[in-house]
Amino acid sequence: TRAGAVRGNHWHAETLQWMYILSGRMRYTAQRPGGEKEVHEVVAGDLITNDPNERHAMRALEDTVFLVLTRGPRSGARYEQDTHRLEPHEHLEAES
């Protein structure tokens, strides 16, 4: 992911997701149902877990390489079935 790029701004109903940062730096924003928005800076060696129904977004603060691992329907040919995109007014991370 190139510096400045926004990823995510969605949630998964059934899928558990892990993101492991290999290099770089990102601002990670998440919100569990009924909870407050949480913002963290993540760097190489950090592991992030997204539980089902947790809204999440990331903005690369510099070029960043990370792995995304999942357990649930969000994989392979079923990738989009459990990805629920946030409407622009709901975005956790602004595009600009």
C-alpha positions, 0 to 999 in steps of 0.5 A: 500500500502506497503512502496516503492510500486508504484501505478498508472502510468496511466491516465483515459480518462473519469473518475474523481478520488479522493484519500483520504489518511487515514494513511501513506505518499506518493509521488504523481506525476501528469501531466495534458495534456501539463502541467509540472509534479507536485510532492507533498508529501501527508499525512493522511487527504489529498484529491487528485483529478485526472481529466480525461486525467491527468497522475498520479502515487504514491510511498508509502514513508511508509505503506499507507492506502487510499480510491479511489473513482471514477465517470465514467466508471472506476468502477466495471466490467468496471474497465480496460476500462478507465485505460490507462497505461503509457509505461515504458519510459513515467512513472511518477514514476520510479519502482526502 
